Amino acid sequence: AMALDNGLARTPPMGWLHWERFLCATDCATDPRRCVSERLFMEMADVMAAEGWRDAGYEFVCIDDCWMAPRRDGRGRLQADPQRFPSGIRKLADYVHSKGLKLGIYSDVGNKTCAGFPGSYNHYDLDAQTFASWGVDLLKFDGCNSGTLELLAEGYRHMSLALNKTGRSIVYSCEWPFYLRPVQQPNYTEIKQYCNHWRNFFDVYDSWSSIKSILDWTALHQDSIVKIAGPGGWNDPDMLVIGNFGLSWDQAVTQMAMWAIMAAPLFMSNDLRHISPEAKWLLQNKEVIAINQDPLGKQGYQITKDKNFELWERPLSGRAYAVAVLNQQEIGGPQNFTFSFTFLGNGLACNPACSVRQVLPASRDWGVYSWVSSLSVEVNPTGTVLLKV
């Protein structure tokens, strides 16, 4: 019984994660609304239930690093920081569940987390039992301070089996291939056996250069990573930073469109208590989410690159395709890109004819085209036009 068989993550998981926006803020005395505390997660759960996030599909409220007390308790168990989580994680899980949401938590395969809190090394079974007893629904398992690559791999395997042994359904989010990659090519078949989604590349930052580097890396490595993604296991390009400070509107559209094309887990890291109506519209866009959550479960890929333009496609159920036209140029104004429908789906996407609908940056119907037609779209610098064919 492995993660592949845990029946979870049939579509890419969706939720909210504290890390990019709130980092390791532990000073609740001077900044109570921004520190990593039970208050933060309860308030996010309130907003997610009340303002349409849960109904749009965002179901996980996830705690990242820095939730723990500096030491385990007398029985060797992890414990939450008593000042910041006075009610304990079990009570927080109950609260999150009462809102129709699920709780995610964080630990590390090594003896310390990335921020220096107690890791799970030598405690995998105990920690899995602890998380299950608290009612946790997802574990993000980091790879800092793991020693050798053998210990890293053994730790990821062990925790997967330990989670399954608890009998509780716990989505398992891994960083295994990211920590392997500098030294060896990951075995994605094995990683998918144990993990529900996995990080391949560096942490996302609230910047266009970060989003661009993730997309460039994904296109460069698509031959090794696209084919393994599917129901039960997904490549994770990291959090959505839409609604923060670093992205222009066009760049936010690009992140949302491309994360849908890549069949990425959609974990927002932002402050949902203070978010613009535009960012909310984009993050809750039903048509984009439907592409991301498509039951066929195939990850998209880049099919051509022409100067600053990239053309990506993703096969969808019902013989449809999602198509993204990304303009990487960072100077000047909008540019036109023309492509032939014979490019799409190995020539089959529009054979003998197809209807075309634009989803982003705004929805509109483009009408019906024949197999030999071309389409010309205007795309803003660093923007993306997302279509459904």
Rosetta blueprint (number, residue, H / E / L):
1 A L
2 M L
3 A H
4 L H
5 D H
6 N L
7 G L
8 L L
9 A L
10 R L
11 T L
12 P L
13 P L
14 M E
15 G E
16 W E
17 L E
18 H L
19 W H
20 E H
21 R H
22 F H
23 L L
24 C L
25 A L
26 T L
27 D L
28 C L
29 A L
30 T L
31 D L
32 P L
33 R L
34 R L
35 C L
36 V L
37 S L
38 E H
39 R H
40 L H
41 F H
42 M H
43 E H
44 M H
45 A H
46 D H
47 V H
48 M H
49 A H
50 A H
51 E L
52 G L
53 W H
54 R H
55 D H
56 A H
57 G L
58 Y L
59 E L
60 F E
61 V E
62 C E
63 I L
64 D L
65 D L
66 C L
67 W L
68 M E
69 A L
70 P L
71 R L
72 R L
73 D L
74 G L
75 R L
76 G L
77 R L
78 L L
79 Q L
80 A E
81 D L
82 P L
83 Q L
84 R L
85 F L
86 P L
87 S L
88 G L
89 I H
90 R H
91 K H
92 L H
93 A H
94 D H
95 Y H
96 V H
97 H H
98 S H
99 K L
100 G L
101 L L
102 K E
103 L E
104 G E
105 I E
106 Y E
107 S E
108 D E
109 V L
110 G L
111 N L
112 K E
113 T L
114 C L
115 A L
116 G L
117 F L
118 P E
119 G L
120 S L
121 Y L
122 N L
123 H L
124 Y H
125 D H
126 L H
127 D H
128 A H
129 Q H
130 T H
131 F H
132 A H
133 S H
134 W H
135 G L
136 V L
137 D L
138 L E
139 L E
140 K E
141 F E
142 D E
143 G L
144 C L
145 N L
146 S L
147 G L
148 T L
149 L H
150 E H
151 L H
152 L H
153 A H
154 E H
155 G H
156 Y H
157 R H
158 H H
159 M H
160 S H
161 L H
162 A H
163 L H
164 N H
165 K H
166 T L
167 G L
168 R L
169 S L
170 I L
171 V E
172 Y E
173 S E
174 C E
175 E L
176 W H
177 P H
178 F H
179 Y H
180 L H
181 R L
182 P L
183 V L
184 Q L
185 Q L
186 P L
187 N L
188 Y H
189 T H
190 E H
191 I H
192 K H
193 Q H
194 Y H
195 C L
196 N L
197 H E
198 W E
199 R E
200 N L
201 F L
202 F L
203 D L
204 V L
205 Y L
206 D L
207 S L
208 W H
209 S H
210 S H
211 I H
212 K H
213 S H
214 I H
215 L H
216 D H
217 W H
218 T H
219 A H
220 L H
221 H L
222 Q H
223 D H
224 S H
225 I H
226 V L
227 K L
228 I L
229 A L
230 G E
231 P L
232 G L
233 G E
234 W E
235 N E
236 D E
237 P L
238 D L
239 M L
240 L E
241 V L
242 I L
243 G L
244 N L
245 F L
246 G L
247 L L
248 S L
249 W H
250 D H
251 Q H
252 A H
253 V H
254 T H
255 Q H
256 M H
257 A H
258 M H
259 W H
260 A H
261 I H
262 M L
263 A L
264 A L
265 P L
266 L E
267 F E
268 M E
269 S L
270 N L
271 D L
272 L L
273 R L
274 H L
275 I L
276 S L
277 P H
278 E H
279 A H
280 K H
281 W H
282 L H
283 L H
284 Q L
285 N L
286 K H
287 E H
288 V H
289 I H
290 A H
291 I H
292 N H
293 Q L
294 D L
295 P L
296 L L
297 G L
298 K L
299 Q L
300 G L
301 Y E
302 Q E
303 I E
304 T E
305 K E
306 D E
307 K L
308 N L
309 F E
310 E E
311 L E
312 W E
313 E E
314 R E
315 P E
316 L L
317 S L
318 G L
319 R L
320 A L
321 Y E
322 A E
323 V E
324 A E
325 V E
326 L E
327 N E
328 Q L
329 Q L
330 E L
331 I L
332 G L
333 G L
334 P L
335 Q E
336 N E
337 F E
338 T E
339 F E
340 S E
341 F H
342 T H
343 F H
344 L H
345 G H
346 N H
347 G H
348 L L
349 A L
350 C L
351 N L
352 P L
353 A E
354 C E
355 S E
356 V E
357 R E
358 Q E
359 V E
360 L E
361 P L
362 A L
363 S L
364 R E
365 D E
366 W E
367 G E
368 V E
369 Y E
370 S E
371 W L
372 V L
373 S L
374 S E
375 L E
376 S E
377 V E
378 E E
379 V E
380 N L
381 P L
382 T L
383 G L
384 T E
385 V E
386 L E
387 L E
388 K E
389 V L
